[in-house]
Amino acid sequence: MDIISGQKPGASEQHPIARNVSRRNFLRFAGITGASAAIIITGCGKDETDEMDGGVNLGSGDIGVLNYAYALEQLEAAFYTRVAEMPYNNISPLERQYFEEIRDHEIAHRELFKKALANNAIRNLEVDFSAVNFSNRESVLATAKAFEDLGVSAYNGAGKLLTNPDYLLLAGKIVSVEARHAALVRDLIANGSFADNTIVDANGLDRSLNPMEVLAAAAPFVKTRINASNLPTN
């Protein structure tokens, strides 16, 4: 991934969210990070970026933040749709139900943002789940955990960037659902890990990440180039 400086992170520079995935599973993810130039942060305008590299510009202000959230919801909805279509080997009826319900939530979130953004919505992103073994429970759960923890951190970090209180209220309602997903997935992996100290600090607060950190962590799973240079920073 090339973010501003043009440097590609190596295995020693793994993102904190990525480290939440079990080491064995993340080796597969890390192996494609260097080759996956999925997100380019540039100073180009929307039209220039779209024309030059087929990417999308999230925009600025509240519209940019909503498009940022919309991009993440597209990624999650695509992942859980794939899980529901290709359930892993020996999946239990209860776990199948869990993933179908999460899929429906993520699709609803995606469509909420699409409707709110109307003509300002970015186009559909092209995803890349080649690092995920959808027939293997461990691989699916590790990816789901990474996505859910990342989603919660993303909303926590983006809330302060919104100026419209209605949008902030919407984000608050969605992040609470994402946190429920994260807790469920974590407990499917290891019972009682739903709120351990890897995500909740000594003050009882969940992790918060800024958009550049989140997009960098999501990059191995997104083929579409995303220009987030116009997003607000405070």
C-alpha positions, -999 to +999 in steps of 0.1 A: +000+000+000+012+035-009+000+061+015+014+096+008+051+086+013+050+058-012+064+033+014+049-001+017+045-015+053+064-047+060+054-075+084+069-057+113+046-027+107+013-047+111-017-026+121-030-029+156-063-042+143-046-068+122-028-081+152-061-089+168-064-117+142-048-149+154-011-150+143-016-181+122-045-166+102-029-132+099+001-146+081-021-151+051-034-116+053+000-100+058+014-119+029-008-100+004-005-065+020+025-054+000+009-065-033-024-050-025-022-013-035-059-010-027-060+025-012-041+055-025-042+087-005-035+116-028-042+152-032-062+148-064-097+160-068-126+136-073-128+138-111-091+136-116-087+106-093-116+087-109-102+094-144-065+086-137-066+054-116-102+042-115-105+052-078-131+070-058-129+103-038-148+101-006-153+139-006-151+164+023-170+174+054-199+153+066-204+138+031-168+125+031-173+110+065-205+093+055-189+079+024-160+066+045-186+047+067-204+036+035-172+021+022-167+001+053-203-011+053-199-022+017-169-042+027-186-059+057-219-065+038-199-082+010-180-104+034-210-116+053-229-122+021-201-145+010-201-163+044-239-169+041-235-181+005-205-203+013-209-215+049-178-231+063-175-268+068-197-283+096-212-249+105-239-253+131-274-242+125-270-216+152-238-201+138-254-200+103-283-181+118-259-156+135-240-149+103-272-145+083-285-120+109-252-100+108-253-101+070-288-085+071-276-058+096-246-049+074-267-047+042-292-025+061-264-002+072-250-001+037-284+009+022-289+035+050-258+053+040-265+049+003-299+065+008-286+093+030-258+101+005-281+100-025-262+114-055-231+120-033-226+083-027-194+067-040-198+038-064-197+001-054-163-010-043-145-040-056-135-063-028-108-090-025-113-119-001-087-142-016-069-143+017-100-158+034-106-196+034-144-195+035-146-233+041-126-230+073-143-218+105-111-204+120-103-183+089-139-169+087-141-160+124-106-144+124-116-122+095-150-114+111-133-104+143-108-081+125-136-065+105-159-060+135-132-046+158-121-023+130-156-011+124-162-002+160-128+016+161-137+034+129-170+048+141-154+058+174-127+077+156-150+093+130-178+106+153-159+137+163-155+146+126-192+149+120-209+183+124-246+174+117-261+160+149-285+138+130-256+120+113-238+117+146-270+100+161-271+076+131-235+067+136-240+062+173-269+037+167-248+018+141-217+015+162-237+000+190-248-027+166-213-032+153-201-037+189-227-064+195-214-081+164-178-078+176-188-092+210-206-122+195-178-131+171-151-128+198-170-151+221-174-176+192-136-177+190-129-176+228-157-175+253-153-144+276-131-124+252-159-101+241-144-071+260-109-080+269-080-055+273-070-057+236-100-035+228-112-020+260-087+002+280-083+007+317-109+035+316-135+012+302-133+028+267-132+011+234-104+015+208-106+045+185-088+049+151-087+077+126-098+071+090-062+068+076-054+040+101-087+022+093-084+024+056-048+011+058-060-019+078-089-026+054-067-021+023-058-058+017-095-066+012-104-037-012-093-035-048-108-001-055-085+028-050-099+053-024-089+089-022-095+101+014-074+132+013-103+156+017-117+141+048-118+163+079-091+156+105-106+172+136 
